[in-house]
Amino acid sequence: MNIVLLYIINRKKIKNLIFKSKIPKIDVSKLNNIFEHKKISQNLVGPKNDVIVKNFCISSDNNIVGMTSDYEAWIISCLSRISKNIFEFGTCSGKTTYLMALNSSDDTKITSITLNPNKLDHVIKENNDNKISYRNIKNESLYEKFLFSNTSIENKINVIFQNSLDFDEKQLINKVDLIFIDGGHTYSVVKNDTEKSLNMIAPKGIILWHDYVPGKKSSRDVVKYLEEIAIKKKIFHIKNTSICYYQNS
């Protein structure tokens, strides 16, 4: 009984030991100079003006699957402030899309792609796709309206109701400053979205992947694919988040 109790208390630490990240962790302040701290006193540092952002909270009654944490949302919001062309794989409720629009300049263009909720039966599971991730694709694609719908910044956002596997990125080659990949977490979809993002990303542009969580069943394919490409691409795991970061050279 004592062994079981000890495992329950320490299971997060045990899981971290068993499922170690193969992608180097780094503090966000080391990745981009907008996150560098402002010294306030000898024992206190704080955020620069560049990273004071607009934010909001969502009622838990919405039961939204797979949202970003407050810290992750802050990182995305900050990077949106320095981006003119943003692309998002996976709109879900539109939380991150809304934050991108709230914190970017008036002339920023934001495109977000999501499945048509009326065509979810057309989504096909590949043989090497995680079953839990496949199920979550449908659970996160239930929305026709979003948190930003009927707001003053909705005109900055273009929502594409399409399977990202069928999306043609040719019009956006080397044009996108910030890409957030948080769509389907099956291997086939993560691979597709990443390959298209690498075509779309502008010089010095940034790609973010959500849900890099070694040991978490629903993130298994995200972890597997990112660790495969991290052998050749300079990808970092941002500390205290499930976000991975890549900046185009």
matplotlib code that plots the C-alpha trace (Angstrom):
import matplotlib.pyplot as plt

x = [0.0, 2.8, 4.5, 1.2, 0.8, 4.4, 3.8, 0.6, 2.3, 5.4, 4.0, 4.8, 8.4, 8.6, 7.0, 9.5, 12.4, 11.1, 10.0, 12.8, 12.6, 15.0, 14.7, 16.8, 14.9, 15.5, 14.1, 12.0, 14.2, 17.1, 15.1, 14.0, 15.2, 11.6, 11.5, 14.7, 14.0, 14.1, 16.1, 14.0, 16.3, 19.1, 16.6, 13.8, 13.4, 10.2, 8.8, 9.7, 7.0, 7.2, 5.6, 2.7, -0.2, -4.0, -5.5, -8.8, -10.2, -12.6, -15.3, -14.7, -18.3, -17.2, -15.4, -12.9, -10.4, -6.7, -6.4, -3.0, -1.9, -1.8, 2.0, 1.8, -0.9, 1.4, 4.3, 2.0, 0.6, 4.0, 5.3, 2.1, 3.1, 6.1, 4.4, 2.6, 1.4, 0.3, -1.0, -2.6, -3.2, -6.2, -8.7, -10.7, -12.6, -10.5, -8.8, -5.2, -6.6, -8.3, -5.2, -3.1, -5.6, -5.8, -2.1, -0.9, -0.9, -4.0, -2.6, -1.6, -3.2, -4.2, -5.3, -6.5, -7.5, -9.9, -12.1, -15.6, -17.7, -20.2, -17.6, -15.9, -17.0, -14.7, -11.6, -9.5, -7.2, -3.9, -2.4, 0.4, -1.9, -2.6, -6.2, -6.6, -5.3, -7.6, -10.5, -9.5, -9.4, -13.2, -13.6, -11.6, -13.4, -17.0, -17.1, -18.7, -18.5, -15.5, -14.5, -13.6, -16.8, -18.7, -15.9, -14.1, -11.0, -12.8, -12.0, -8.2, -8.9, -9.6, -10.9, -10.5, -12.8, -10.7, -8.7, -5.1, -4.1, -5.8, -4.6, -2.4, 0.3, 1.8, 0.4, 2.2, 5.7, 8.2, 5.6, 4.5, 6.1, 4.5, 3.0, 1.2, 0.7, -2.0, -4.3, -4.6, -2.1, -1.9, 1.4, 0.1, -1.4, 1.6, 3.9, 1.7, 1.3, 5.0, 6.1, 3.8, 4.8, 8.5, 7.6, 5.5, 7.8, 9.5, 13.2, 13.6, 10.0, 9.0, 7.1, 5.5, 4.2, 1.8, 1.5, 5.1, 4.6, 6.7, 4.8, 1.3, -0.7, -2.5, 0.8, 2.6, 2.7, 3.6, 6.6, 7.6, 7.6, 9.3, 12.1, 12.6, 13.0, 14.9, 17.9, 18.2, 16.3, 17.3, 14.2, 13.9, 11.4, 10.4, 10.8, 7.6, 5.5, 4.4, 5.6, 8.5, 10.1, 11.9, 13.2, 14.0, 17.6]
y = [0.0, 2.4, 1.7, 2.5, 5.7, 6.8, 6.3, 8.3, 11.2, 11.1, 9.8, 13.1, 12.9, 9.2, 9.9, 12.6, 10.3, 7.5, 9.8, 12.3, 15.0, 14.4, 18.0, 20.5, 22.7, 26.4, 29.4, 31.6, 34.6, 32.9, 32.3, 35.8, 39.2, 40.4, 38.1, 39.4, 40.6, 44.2, 44.7, 46.5, 46.0, 43.8, 41.0, 41.7, 41.5, 42.1, 42.1, 44.8, 46.8, 44.7, 41.8, 43.5, 41.9, 41.8, 38.6, 37.1, 34.1, 31.5, 29.9, 26.2, 25.6, 25.6, 22.2, 23.1, 20.4, 21.0, 24.7, 26.5, 27.4, 31.0, 31.1, 29.5, 31.9, 34.8, 33.6, 33.3, 36.7, 38.3, 36.8, 37.9, 41.5, 41.2, 39.3, 40.6, 37.3, 34.6, 31.1, 28.6, 24.9, 24.1, 26.8, 24.8, 27.4, 30.3, 31.2, 31.5, 33.0, 35.7, 36.4, 36.7, 39.2, 41.2, 41.6, 42.0, 45.2, 46.4, 45.4, 41.9, 39.1, 35.9, 32.7, 29.7, 26.3, 23.9, 21.0, 21.6, 20.3, 19.0, 16.8, 15.1, 11.7, 12.2, 12.2, 9.1, 7.4, 6.2, 2.9, 4.6, 7.3, 7.4, 6.4, 8.9, 11.7, 10.7, 10.9, 14.3, 15.6, 15.4, 16.7, 19.8, 20.5, 21.1, 24.8, 26.9, 30.1, 31.1, 33.3, 36.1, 35.9, 39.2, 41.1, 44.2, 42.3, 39.5, 41.2, 40.4, 36.7, 34.4, 30.9, 28.1, 25.2, 22.4, 19.4, 20.5, 17.4, 19.0, 22.5, 23.9, 26.2, 27.3, 30.9, 31.3, 30.0, 32.0, 34.5, 33.6, 35.2, 33.1, 29.6, 27.8, 24.1, 22.8, 20.9, 17.1, 15.3, 12.1, 11.4, 11.9, 15.3, 16.6, 15.6, 17.2, 20.4, 20.7, 20.0, 22.7, 25.1, 24.7, 25.7, 28.7, 30.1, 33.4, 34.1, 34.5, 33.3, 31.2, 27.9, 26.8, 23.3, 22.7, 19.5, 18.2, 16.1, 13.0, 10.2, 11.6, 9.2, 11.9, 13.6, 10.4, 11.2, 14.8, 13.7, 11.0, 13.3, 16.3, 14.1, 12.7, 16.0, 17.6, 15.5, 17.9, 21.0, 23.3, 22.8, 23.8, 22.8, 26.0, 25.4, 25.1, 24.7, 22.0, 24.3, 23.6, 26.5, 26.7, 29.9, 29.8, 30.7]
z = [0.0, 0.9, -2.5, -4.3, -2.3, -3.0, -6.7, -6.7, -4.9, -7.1, -10.4, -12.2, -11.2, -12.1, -15.5, -16.2, -15.4, -17.6, -20.5, -20.8, -23.5, -26.3, -27.5, -25.5, -23.1, -23.0, -21.2, -23.5, -22.6, -24.4, -27.6, -28.6, -27.3, -26.7, -23.7, -22.1, -18.6, -17.4, -14.3, -11.6, -8.7, -7.4, -6.6, -9.0, -12.8, -14.8, -18.3, -20.9, -22.4, -25.5, -23.7, -21.9, -23.7, -23.8, -22.3, -21.2, -19.3, -20.5, -18.3, -17.5, -18.4, -22.1, -21.6, -24.3, -25.1, -25.2, -24.5, -24.0, -20.5, -19.5, -19.8, -23.3, -24.3, -23.2, -25.3, -28.4, -27.7, -27.4, -30.7, -32.4, -31.6, -33.9, -36.7, -39.8, -41.3, -39.0, -39.7, -37.3, -37.8, -35.6, -34.6, -32.0, -30.0, -31.4, -28.1, -29.5, -32.7, -30.7, -28.7, -31.8, -33.3, -30.0, -29.7, -33.3, -35.3, -37.1, -40.5, -39.5, -41.4, -39.5, -41.2, -39.2, -40.6, -39.0, -40.1, -41.2, -38.2, -40.7, -42.4, -39.5, -40.7, -43.7, -41.5, -42.0, -39.5, -40.9, -39.7, -37.7, -36.1, -32.4, -31.6, -28.8, -31.0, -33.8, -31.4, -30.2, -33.8, -33.8, -30.2, -31.1, -34.4, -33.2, -33.7, -36.5, -34.4, -32.3, -29.4, -31.7, -33.7, -33.9, -32.3, -33.6, -34.6, -36.5, -39.8, -39.3, -39.3, -42.2, -41.1, -43.6, -43.1, -44.6, -43.8, -43.6, -45.5, -48.5, -47.9, -50.7, -49.2, -52.5, -52.2, -48.8, -49.6, -47.5, -46.5, -43.0, -39.9, -37.2, -37.4, -34.6, -35.1, -32.8, -35.2, -35.4, -33.2, -35.2, -36.8, -40.4, -39.6, -37.5, -40.3, -43.0, -41.0, -40.2, -43.8, -45.1, -42.4, -43.3, -46.8, -45.7, -43.0, -43.9, -43.3, -39.5, -39.1, -36.1, -35.9, -32.6, -31.9, -29.0, -26.9, -26.9, -23.7, -23.5, -21.8, -22.5, -24.6, -26.7, -27.5, -28.5, -32.2, -31.7, -29.6, -32.0, -35.1, -33.5, -32.0, -35.5, -37.2, -34.3, -35.5, -38.4, -37.4, -34.5, -32.4, -28.7, -26.0, -24.1, -20.3, -18.3, -21.4, -23.9, -26.8, -29.1, -31.0, -34.3, -36.0, -39.7, -40.6]

ax = plt.figure().add_subplot(projection="3d")
ax.plot(x, y, z, "-o")
ax.set_aspect("equal")
plt.show()
